[in-house]
């Protein structure tokens, strides 16, 4: 079992920054990939960023590439999403997810078998 708890969301003006954190329970955190997804009101959930077990591979959605950075601290069981140059269209509930069974494509939500409850990010213009 893996439990995921996000934090760090909030309200910010366009151009601002936020750092989201995802705390994971369990002893095997350093063995599986993690991802961040988001869902805006009235829209489907979309992939934001993914990271492999040791941080050596990172993948980003085109919409956030160059602005967001995903990282992990396996000693603390934490995954981060640093979000810079935020835009109003980044407004969404952001959720972290774990793929304990591995994955073939970071962007496919079906590979992730554990999800956090999400944290709200609101960007005003």
Number of C-alpha atoms within 10 A of each C-alpha: 8 16 15 22 18 23 17 15 18 14 14 18 14 17 14 14 17 18 16 21 23 25 18 22 14 11 10 12 22 19 15 16 25 30 29 28 21 22 19 17 9 6 9 9 16 16 22 26 25 27 23 21 17 16 17 8 12 17 18 21 16 11 12 17 12 12 14 20 20 24 21 21 14 16 8 12 17 19 26 21 23 16 20 17 15 23 19 15 13 20 20 21 18 26 26 30 28 25 21 19 11 17 17 7 11 25 20 12 18 10 18 20 14 15 20 19 14 22 21 19 22 20 20 16 10
